[in-house]
Amino acid sequence: MKFGILVNEGPYQHEASDSAYLFCKAAIAKGHTVGRVFFYHDGVNNSTKFTEPPQDDRHIVNRWSKLAEDHGVDLVVCVAAAMRRGIKDDNLAQGFRISGLGQLVEAGIQSDRLVVFGD
């Protein structure tokens, strides 16, 4: 099965990003495909390279970057939501790219299921 993922919440104020990441890892481990993760609303905060959690905390942004690197997952950040939050191409973490809502629509069309995490 091919999944598209929508993440609507930031990395540390809600469990949506952790849940989405763990879902992706589990799906891939079971032989499924995650074609694209689309970050929308506060979810775009998962993409900034300026995130620096304490050493004893998980680094959610790096987790997403590694998922993209290891499994070819397309990490797309909504351009309008990113601009509202000061996120631009020059402060994106490795593996993320900025694009429009058309990429979310395309993920929904090309996937067997679009799974949404966060409100």
N, C-alpha and C positions, 0 to 999 in steps of 0.2 A: 504494500500500500504506500502511496505517496502522500505525505503530509505537507501542508502549508501551515505556518504558525503566525499568530498575531499576538504581540506583546504590548499591552496598553499601560503598564505601570513601571515606575522607576526601579532601579536595582536594590535599593536598601529600605524603602518605605513600605514595601508590600511584598508578599511571597510570590507574586505572579512570575517574576523573572526567574527565580529559582525553580519554580514548578515547570515553567516552559523549558528551561535548560534540561532539567532531569527527564522530562517527557521526551525531548529530542534524543538524549543519550540512550534512553530505554528503547525507543522506537528503532534507532539505528542498530542497537545491539541485537534486536529481534529480526533484523534483515529488512526493515522498512526504509524508505527514503524520506528525508526532510529536504525538500527542494529550496524553500525560502523561509526565512524568519523576517517578518515585517514589524518594525518598531514604530509605534504610533503614540500620540499624546505624550504623557510623561515617560513612556517606554523608550523614547529616544535617548533618555539619560543613560541607558545601558551602553551607549556607543562612544562616550567621550574618553579619550586617552588620559584625561586629567584626573580620573578617579584614583584615589589612593586610600584604600581601606587600611585599618590597623593590621599589623603583621599576623595577628592571631585570628583574623576574619577572612572569609572567602573573598576572592577577587572576581566578582561576577563578570566584569567586562573582559578580563583575560580568559575566563571560561568560554565566553561566546567566541572570542577570537580564535581560540584553540579548536573549537568545534568546526568553525569555518575552514581552518587550515587542514585539519585532519580528515574531514568528511566532505569538503566542497560545498558546504551549506552557504547559500546566498544570504547575507545579512544586510537588509535594506532599511534605511532610516527615512522616515517621512520628511520631505524637505520643509514643508510649512511648519510642522511641529518642531523640527530641529531649529529653524531660524528663530522661532519664538523663544527658544531656550538658549540661544547663543552657540549652537552647535553648527560648525561648518566643516568643510572638507579638511581644513588644516588642523582640526583638533579631534578628528575621528580616530578611534583605535584601529589597529590592524584588522583587516577582514571586513570592515563595514563600508557601506557606500550610501550616498544620499540619492534619493529618487522620489518620484511622485506616487500618488495613490493608485495610479495605473498598475504599479507593480504588485499592490495588494490584490487588485481585481484579477490580474494575471495569475497570481498564486492560487486564488480561489478556483479559477477555471482549470488550471493545469494539475491541481491536486485532487486526490480522492476525497480528502477531508481537509477543511480549514479549521484549526483548533485555536480558540481564543483564550488568552490568559489575561485576567484583569478586567475591570469595568470598562 
